[in-house]
Amino acid sequence: MEETFVPFRGIKNDLKGRILCYKQDWTGGVRSGIRILAPTTYIFFASAIPVISFGEQLERYTNGTITAVQTLASTALCGIIHSIVGGQPLLILGVAEPTVLMYTFMFNFAKDRKDLGQELFLAWTGWVCVWTALLLFLLAILGACSIINRFTRVAGELFGLLIAMLFMQQAIRGEPDASQTELDTKLTFPLGNFNSRGVVEEFGIPRREDPNQTAFLPSWRFGNGMFALVLSFGLLLTALRSRKARSWRYGTGWLRGLIADYGVPFMVLVWTALSYIPVNDVPKGIPRRLFSPNPWSPGAYSNWTVIKEMLNVPPLYIVGAFIPATMIAVLYYFDHSVASQLAQQKEFNLKKPASYHYDLLLLGFLVILCGLIGIPPSNGVIPQSPMHTKSLATLKHQLLRNKLVSTVRKSMRKNVNLGQLYNNMQEAYNEMQTPLVYQTPSGLGLKELKESTIQLASSTGYIDAPVDETVFDVDKDVDDLLPVEVKEQRLSNLLQATMVGACVAAMPVLKKIPTSVLWGYFAFMAIESLPGNQFWERILLLFTAPSRRYKVLEECHATFVETVPFKTIATFTLFQTAYLFVCFGITWIPIAGVLFPLMIMLLVPVRQYLLPKFFKGVHLQELDAAEYEEAPAITFNMLCEDQDPQARITRIDSGEILDEMITRSRGEIRHTQSPKVTSSSPASVGDMKPAYSPRLSQRAYGPRVNELRAELSPGLTGKGLELKETPSPGPSILGKSPHGSSSS
């Protein structure tokens, strides 16, 4: 995105870029066929369930003025409009928790004012929305979104992990002590604890209920809480397992794909059905279920005419509405822009342009619209937006994979060699690409063939031999060749927003879902947002035993794992972790907790001016890279060259050796041998001819890697872990003992 602060230039550039691909946004979704329903259903549940929960919270803390009907209506209305006329269709809009917080604070302020009160609360929030929209218009016109270019990975991933922590907190936290007064409740309910929801509350008594009911006796409350734990953890575990169904060894391919695509919403239905098993043996109210009025209930639709009452608001409060509007505008500017940025990170390899300025301008119109009809506004949400992009990347991968698998099988029937097979796959891949009229062809293509595949092809003595599935494993090798791409289109966003709108009419059915299932889904969303977050991966690396760190290198890994000293990685990660806990602590501060995005914005000058004083520039460039650069897996011996045999023996735990030697299921000694290259082969592995991929480029690493290798301490040369077969581009320092390592 061009960094410009010239008025209207950013909006003009956004519109110019997105209009050129507007038609393709729709045709691309339609051509996906029924497969588009998989990401649509997945993101619909991820969007609707939190919105319903937030609506129930607003119903509690606004005395029924705003309910789940209004939050669902806002999410659906804003989502439909954005999917049709918005700039970036990957961005998901919804009522977020900061909006719930601000509306709660504004209600507590308005209800105690005689000249305002609960009757004019929605009319006053209408004026707040008008002021908020004007500020958003100003920010969009002046190009304030250009600052988003300065939000590097360190800020985006920290914010993403903070949102994951808040979602997990939402699933766990409980209600405050019943002995608290109403004033104490208002003063001690910050963003982290004011919603009084979670599995912990399942053991308590909800405020809106009569404590004398049978279901709220201590024994039944304990039983309800334990049953809630079963439902929550049951949904969490089965949802996580179903998302990985494609890697299962059981079932046919289409069945595994069906479970992976639709398993999560199906698990919500399954655990909801299981919650009705003890219904005849327990008091009414166990387990607890969603509470919300129906859209046709008396008074449920009175807010739609709030525009008539806006002129009844005293002028002093109209002017005073500018104060909360400023806080909301800052929140929306930050949340909307960062959600859009996380949905289009560089590792997703998006081909179509961003639209930060125009989307912020459109958000201003949506805020006014919501304010005039008395519903809370929606903005870009996390983690739903990056989850949407990831689900569409899975869709594009499946479409490409099906095409390439068909091409490979046809080529094998024609007895082609490995080079011809690769060329046929490249042609099929190019056919699936739709070039944009304003853009040069994408530099992406199929990845390099694995060295092991080339060696197997040459094991017969010459590489031009016909290829079969003993050389090229169709089910596995095709996946390894495909790059990450995203099916960029508008249809899934439109369909999921329409389905959210349908939930308004289906409210009687939604109220049958147990609240404990919602808490399990909140935990699922928090965990589902972690893969791909380098900050989280580095935290896991810190907890990895030094003797086991070599296993990180035996899988595909980020290049900084090899090129940056472990001490530097640890220091950088500990700084991010400390900053994360500071931001999380701020969310617990009453009223001021809503300003936690300012701490994230403060990371811009911290990254630009403070961190370079403590870390080398090349190390920062690698740890805070805009693009996720991945290095291939490297097989290492556990023994290091720089140690004597006795030292090597003492460093390796006997239990680790035993784990490597025995089978996991039967405990027998594992006999390792190659199932494809045997003694009967015409040529042994040692006599294999050197072969190269049909692709011309042999660079497996980015240009920064060689620079960083030159920065490594000279004392480390030759002291890396010994390679077995696959050569490493340079010495690795990851598996070294802390006593024998050197870092700068």
Secondary structure, DSSP 4 states (H G I P E B T S, - for coil): -----STTHHHHHHHHHHHHTHHHHHHHHHHTGGGGHHHHHHHHHHHHHHHHHHHHHHHHHTTTSS-HHHHHHHHHHHHHHHHHH-S-TTPPEE--HHHHHHHHHHHHHHTT-TTTTTTTHHHHHHHHHHHHHHHHHHHHHTTGGGGGGG--HHHHHHHHHHHHHHHHHHHH--PPPTT--HHHHHHS--TTTTT--SGGGGGS--TTS-TTSGGGSHHHHHHHHHHHHHHHHHHHHHHHHHHTGGG-SSS-HHHHHHHHHHHHHHHHHHHHHHTTTTTTTS-TTSS-B-----TTSTTTTGGGGGGGGGGGS-HHHHHHTHHHHHHHHHHHHHHHHHHHHHHT-GGG---SPP-HHHHHHHHHHHHHHHHHTT----EE-TTHHHHHHHHHHHHHHHHHHHHHHHHHHHHHHTT--HHHHHHHHHHHHHHT----TTSPPPS--PPPPPHHHHHHHHTTS-TTSPP-TTTS-HHHHHHHHPPP-----SHHHHHHHHHHHHHHHTHHHHTTSBHHHHHHHHHHHHHHT-TT-HHHHHHHHHTS-GGGTHHHHTS-EETHHHHS-HHHHHHHHHHHHHHHHHHHHHTTSTTGGGGHHHHHHTHHHIIIIIGGGTS-HHHHHHHT-SS--EE----EEEEETTS-HHHHHHHS-HHHHHHHHB-TTT-PBP----SSS-TTSSS-GGGPPP---SSS----S-HHHHHHHHHS-GGGTT-SEEESSSPPSS---TTS-TTT----
